[in-house]
């Protein structure tokens, strides 16, 4: 029996994927911004390629998206939108590979960075290689969506890497063919077999040597090192405080109430506080750390007034924001902004902000 994601490590889902899904919803007539905010997600923050959304929030958004759009095939639709650069360091590493096999081997090794809880097993037959995908935990309504996006996204990836659909490849899916699939079959460049014994991408051995159009040996070395570092950081940041911070980082409105974050993570407020204390953290400190990072970004990269920034960060007025920022950094917001826009960027002091 597989465990539920609510009782296992929640490594989150890259926010950019939910941003792409939101854009899809907009194109088919769904008010995606309203839907995101009802789930407690900030539409603007989802554009980041660095942030991750908690699996519980991602699952709620995907479920509501399917219900309100009336489109159960959103995962297949998203697969066509997954351009390689959007996959972060893994996308860069894959693009810079020499051959299709190298690219698929990288996807197998580093898939956790983009789709936590999915595992790829490579099995070589006489004429084909099966890249079988399995899920370690029960992701609930998110599971079918993720498998659709991942497997059909691999088909798209093959096209992008080699310049054409990979001849002789196919997708295998467990279970009966969904009633909606006939609407998408002609859009998928390879055959799809339902009722199979596994969820897998099947590629002819002869196609694995296909050259990648964007191959770059030097970039490949750098990107693979970045993948290794990102994987170490992701698995190291699997504590409860990290899960809480992920919810805070993408929350709307900001700052989120403790009760809202606790509900998102399926724990009581008391349990949330206790588990943070066990990791020598506090909810307020996590909120203020995110505030400091957002403040630095808004001051350096936007023309927003101090009043507008204060409002975006949940302060009553610019004066309260200015006092807090000076306490955190030793600089006033205005001075920080001026320094940040010089050729040499100002550096924020490394000390953690004090609770307000």
C-alpha positions, 0 to 999 in steps of 0.5 A: 500500500502506497503512503499518502503524500500528506504523511511523506516528504513534500518536495513541492512542485515547480511553480512555473508549471502551475503558471503554465496551467493557469495560462492554459485555463485563461485560453479556454475561458476560465478566470485563472487568477480568481481560481489561483487566489481561491486556492491561496496562490499568488499568480505573480509569484508563480512565474518564478522558475525557482519557487516551488508550490506545496503538493497539497496546494498544487493538487487543489488547484489542479482538481479545481481547474479540471472541475471548473474547466470541464477538461480532464485532459489538462495534463496532456494539454500542458505537455505541449507547453513544456519547453525545455528551458522551463525545466530549469537546470535539468532542461539545460542539461538535457538540451546540452546532451550529445544524444537522445540517450544521454538526455533520457538518462539525465531525465531518469536521474534528476526527475525528482527536481521537476516531478517529486515522487515519480521514479523512472526505471530503464529496462532494455529489451531486444529492440526497444528500451522501456522508461517505466514511470512509477509513483512512490506515493498516492498523489490523489487527483494530482497523479493522473495529471502529472503522469499525463504531463510527464509522459506526453511531455517526454514526447514533446521533449524528443521532438524539441531535442531532435527536430522531429518526433522520434520514429518508432517510439510510443507511450504505454499507459495503465488502465482503460483509455479515458473517454476524453482521450480521442480528442487528443490522439491526433495531437500526439506524435507517437502511438499511445497504448492503453491497457498496458502493464506499465506507464512508460515511454518506449524508444527504439534502441536505434533511436537512442543515438540520435544527435541533440540539436543543441549539444554543448559539452561545456554547458553540459558539464556546468548544467549537470553540476547544477542539477547535482547541487539542486538535488542535494539542496532539495532533498536536504530542505525536506524538513517541516520548516521548508514546507511551511516556507514554500506555502508562505512564498507563494501565498495570496494574500501576503502574509498568510495567516498561520491558520491558513498555512496550517490548513494547507498542510493538513495540521492544526495550528498547535502542531504547526507551531510545535513542529517548527519549534522542533526545528528551531524555527518560528512561523513569524521568522519564516514570514519575515525572511520571505518579506526581506527577500521580496522587499529586496527584489521589489526595491531593486527591480521595480519602480513601486513606491515605498507605500506600494511595497509596504502594501504588497508585503502586508504592512500598514504603511510605508513607515512600518515597512521602513523601520522593519527593513532598516532593522533587518539590513541596517539600510533604509529602503531608499538607500538600498534601492539606490545602491542596488541600481549601481553597477555594484549591487548592494548586499543584504546583511546575512543575519535573519530578520527579527520577528515583528 
